[in-house]
Amino acid sequence: MSENTSGASGSGGTVRGGGERTGVDLGSVRRLWHLLEPLHAVLYFAPEAFDEAAALGYGTQERWASYFPYRAAPLGAVGSERVASAFYSFSPRMVAAYMDPAWNTASPDAVLKAREAAMDRAYRAIFGDRVDSPELAEAAALARRAAEAANTAGRPLAAANAELPWPEAPHQQLWHAATILREHRGDGHLAALLVAGLDPVEALVSFAAIGAASVDRFESRGWTAEEWTAARNRLAARGLVSEDGVATEAGRALRRQVEHHTDELAAEPWQSLGADATGRLADLLGEFWVAVLGTGLFPPETTLGIGKV
């Protein structure tokens, strides 16, 4: 799915990022992430998205050649250093390999048009007649309300997507809202990692250490074995992992703290939407979530750790 390192530790509680009580519990915040994440991330796996990328001149032998420009395009024609900063957990070398030539292949505006066309086609193929259903239109309206309530201060990817014009069709509005909300959560997650003192590769090592996904799966981020080992050694010196890379109780506690903090920082749009409307959106999204997962497009193991932690 999308490329961040959040886990799926649950939580109750009805707190704001600053500790204020609200009407939407953190379990609901996490549930909406679980439901919306695949609706956003299908962009990086759908054949329609690869078709559109190929038409622009990007390679399609593997997904990274289109993933990086598709996700980075809202930022404009930025260089690889800024993309690596915003995406966080990828090796800067890997980001540079794909981003250095990206805007010579196609402009960010062309990429944005391609991804909009890709998701129009992909959702139509996945949802069939339900793409024009009143349920999807209602879900799109609720998701848009939440996305428009998201405070994007200090959240570069959320802000860049929020600044884009809203498409007219409800199914495209649903994808756009899911994307803003996903990046809003992801930007907050990076803040939580920074507060926890986890650099990009340490974030991955610590997540693998609690069994979120295999080390092999995290190797897709482009770090060398030497860099992975050095990060593991740094975490071991802090008492967070054992010498063989398994999380200690302190390491597990730190990851729980990161995930709880991430949920807190992601709560604001749902607080604004309110508990009843948030619950209604969750109910409406179920069938579309099932349809997307039912495509079989997603790999059986992802770096998100959903279903494992």
C-alpha positions in Angstrom: 0.0 0.0 0.0 1.2 3.5 0.5 4.7 3.9 1.6 4.9 4.9 5.2 5.8 3.0 8.3 2.8 3.2 10.5 1.7 0.1 12.3 -1.8 -0.9 13.4 -1.6 -0.7 17.2 -5.1 0.1 18.3 -6.1 2.7 20.9 -9.1 4.0 22.6 -9.3 7.4 24.1 -10.8 10.6 22.7 -7.9 13.0 22.7 -6.5 15.7 20.6 -2.8 16.0 19.7 -2.5 18.3 22.7 -4.6 16.1 25.0 -8.0 17.8 24.8 -11.0 15.5 24.9 -13.1 15.1 21.8 -16.1 13.0 20.6 -14.1 10.8 18.1 -12.1 8.0 19.7 -8.7 7.1 18.4 -9.9 3.6 17.4 -12.2 5.3 14.9 -9.3 7.5 13.7 -7.3 4.4 13.0 -10.2 2.5 11.4 -10.7 5.3 8.9 -7.1 5.2 8.0 -7.4 1.4 7.4 -10.4 2.0 5.1 -9.0 5.0 3.2 -5.4 3.8 2.7 -6.2 1.2 0.0 -8.5 3.6 -1.8 -5.6 6.0 -2.1 -2.8 3.5 -2.6 -4.4 1.6 -5.5 -2.9 4.4 -7.7 0.6 2.7 -7.2 -0.6 -0.7 -8.3 -3.5 -0.3 -10.8 -2.8 -1.3 -14.4 -4.6 1.9 -15.5 -2.0 3.9 -13.6 0.8 2.1 -15.3 -0.8 2.7 -18.7 -1.0 6.4 -18.0 2.6 6.5 -16.7 3.8 4.6 -19.7 2.1 7.2 -22.0 4.2 9.9 -20.3 7.4 7.9 -20.9 7.9 6.4 -17.4 9.1 2.8 -17.1 6.6 0.2 -15.9 8.8 -2.9 -15.3 8.5 -2.1 -11.6 6.3 0.4 -9.8 8.8 2.8 -8.4 9.4 4.6 -11.7 5.8 5.9 -11.5 5.3 5.8 -7.8 7.8 8.6 -7.1 6.5 11.2 -9.7 2.9 10.3 -9.0 3.2 11.0 -5.3 5.6 13.9 -5.6 3.9 15.8 -8.4 1.7 17.9 -6.0 5.0 19.4 -4.6 5.9 20.8 -8.1 9.2 20.3 -9.9 11.2 19.7 -6.7 14.5 17.8 -6.5 15.2 14.5 -4.9 16.4 16.0 -1.6 13.0 17.5 -0.9 11.2 14.4 -2.0 13.5 12.2 0.2 12.7 14.5 3.1 9.0 14.4 2.6 8.9 10.6 2.0 11.4 10.0 4.9 11.9 6.2 4.9 13.4 5.8 1.5 17.2 5.9 0.9 18.1 9.2 -0.6 20.0 7.3 -3.3 16.9 5.4 -4.3 14.9 8.7 -4.4 17.5 10.3 -6.6 17.6 7.4 -9.0 13.9 7.9 -9.8 13.4 11.6 -9.2 16.5 13.1 -10.9 15.2 12.2 -14.3 11.4 12.4 -13.4 10.6 16.0 -14.5 12.7 15.6 -17.7 10.3 12.8 -18.6 7.1 14.7 -17.9 6.2 17.9 -16.0 4.4 17.8 -12.6 1.3 19.2 -14.2 1.3 16.4 -16.8 1.8 13.8 -14.1 -1.1 15.2 -12.1 -3.4 15.0 -15.1 -2.2 11.4 -15.7 -2.9 10.3 -12.1 -6.4 11.9 -12.2 -7.1 10.0 -15.4 -5.6 6.8 -14.0 -7.9 6.9 -10.9 -10.9 7.7 -12.9 -10.3 4.6 -15.0 -9.2 2.5 -12.1 -12.2 3.3 -9.9 -14.6 2.7 -12.8 -13.0 -0.7 -13.5 -13.1 -1.7 -9.8 -16.4 -0.3 -8.7 -18.4 -0.9 -12.0 -21.9 0.5 -11.8 -21.4 1.4 -8.1 -19.1 4.3 -9.2 -22.3 6.3 -9.8 -24.1 5.1 -6.7 -25.6 7.4 -4.1 -23.6 5.6 -1.5 -20.3 6.5 -3.2 -21.5 10.1 -3.6 -22.3 10.3 0.1 -19.0 8.8 1.1 -17.2 11.3 -1.2 -19.0 14.2 0.4 -18.2 13.1 3.9 -14.6 12.4 3.1 -14.3 15.8 1.4 -15.6 17.5 4.5 -13.0 15.7 6.6 -10.2 16.5 4.2 -11.1 20.2 4.0 -11.0 20.4 7.8 -7.5 19.0 7.9 -4.9 21.6 9.2 -2.0 21.3 6.9 0.5 23.5 8.8 3.8 21.7 8.9 2.5 18.9 6.7 4.0 19.4 3.2 2.5 16.5 1.3 -1.0 17.1 2.8 -0.7 20.8 2.0 0.4 20.2 -1.6 -2.5 17.9 -2.3 -5.0 20.1 -0.5 -4.0 23.0 -2.7 -5.0 21.1 -5.9 -8.5 21.8 -7.3 -11.2 19.3 -6.4 -12.4 17.1 -9.3 -16.1 17.2 -10.2 -17.0 13.5 -10.3 -17.8 12.0 -6.8 -15.5 9.0 -7.3 -12.6 11.3 -8.1 -13.4 13.5 -5.2 -13.3 10.3 -3.0 -9.8 9.5 -4.2 -8.7 13.1 -3.7 -10.1 13.3 -0.2 -8.5 9.9 0.6 -5.2 11.2 -0.6 -5.2 14.4 1.4 -6.2 12.5 4.6 -3.6 9.8 3.9 -0.8 12.4 3.5 -2.1 14.4 6.5 -1.7 11.2 8.6 1.6 10.4 7.0 3.1 13.8 7.7 2.0 13.5 11.3 3.5 10.1 11.5 6.9 11.5 10.5 6.6 14.1 13.2 5.9 11.2 15.7 9.0 9.4 14.4 11.2 12.5 14.9 9.9 13.0 18.4 10.8 9.4 19.1 14.3 10.0 17.8 14.0 7.5 14.9 15.8 8.5 11.8 14.6 7.1 8.4 16.4 3.8 8.5 15.9 3.4 12.2 12.2 3.8 11.7 12.2 0.8 9.4 14.5 -1.3 11.6 12.4 -0.6 14.7 9.2 -1.5 12.8 10.7 -4.7 11.4 11.9 -5.5 15.0 8.3 -5.7 16.3 7.2 -8.0 13.4 5.4 -5.5 11.3 6.9 -7.0 8.1 9.9 -9.0 7.1 13.4 -7.4 6.8 13.3 -8.4 3.2 10.1 -6.4 2.6 11.7 -3.3 4.1 14.7 -3.7 1.8 12.5 -2.2 -0.9 13.4 1.2 0.6 16.9 1.1 -0.8 19.1 1.0 2.3 22.3 -1.1 2.1 22.9 -4.0 4.5 25.6 -1.9 6.1 23.2 1.0 6.7 20.6 -1.4 8.1 23.2 -3.0 10.5 24.4 0.4 11.6 20.9 1.5 12.4 20.2 -1.7 14.3 23.4 -1.2 16.3 22.3 2.4 17.2 18.9 1.1 18.4 20.6 -1.7 20.3 22.8 0.9 22.1 19.5 2.6 23.2 18.2 -0.7 24.5 15.4 -0.8 21.8 16.4 -4.0 20.0 18.5 -7.0 20.8 21.7 -7.8 18.9 19.7 -10.0 16.5 17.3 -7.2 15.7 14.3 -8.2 17.8 12.5 -5.4 19.7 13.0 -5.3 23.4 10.1 -4.3 25.7 11.4 -0.7 25.5 11.5 -0.9 21.8 7.9 -2.2 21.6 6.8 0.5 24.0 8.4 3.2 21.8 6.7 1.9 18.7 3.3 1.9 20.6 4.0 5.5 21.6 4.7 6.4 18.0 1.5 4.8 16.7 -0.6 6.4 19.5 1.0 9.8 18.7 0.3 9.3 15.0 -3.4 8.6 15.8 -3.6 11.7 17.9 -2.1 13.9 15.2 -4.4 12.4 12.6 -7.6 13.0 14.7 -8.4 16.6 13.8 -10.3 16.0 10.5 -12.5 13.4 12.2 -13.1 15.6 15.2 -14.3 18.2 12.8 -16.5 15.8 11.0 -18.0 14.4 14.2 -18.6 11.0 15.6 -21.8 10.2 13.8 -20.6 11.4 10.4 -17.3 9.6 10.9 -19.1 6.4 11.7 -21.4 6.8 8.7 -18.4 7.2 6.4 -16.8 4.1 7.8 -20.0 2.2 7.1 -20.2 3.5 3.6 -16.6 2.8 2.7 -16.8 -0.9 3.6 -18.0 -2.1 0.2 -15.5 0.0 -1.7 -12.7 -1.1 0.6 -13.6 -4.7 -0.1 -13.8 -4.1 -3.8 -10.3 -2.5 -3.9 -8.7 -5.3 -1.8 -10.5 -7.9 -3.9 -8.6 -6.8 -7.0 -5.6 -8.7 -5.7 -3.4 -5.8 -6.8 -1.8 -5.3 -3.4 1.2 -7.4 -2.3 0.4 -9.9 0.5 2.9 -8.1 2.8 3.3 -4.4 3.1 5.5 -2.1 5.2 2.3 -0.8 6.9 2.1 -3.8 9.2 -1.7 -3.8 9.1 -3.0 -7.1 10.6 0.4 -7.8 12.2 0.8 -5.2 15.0 
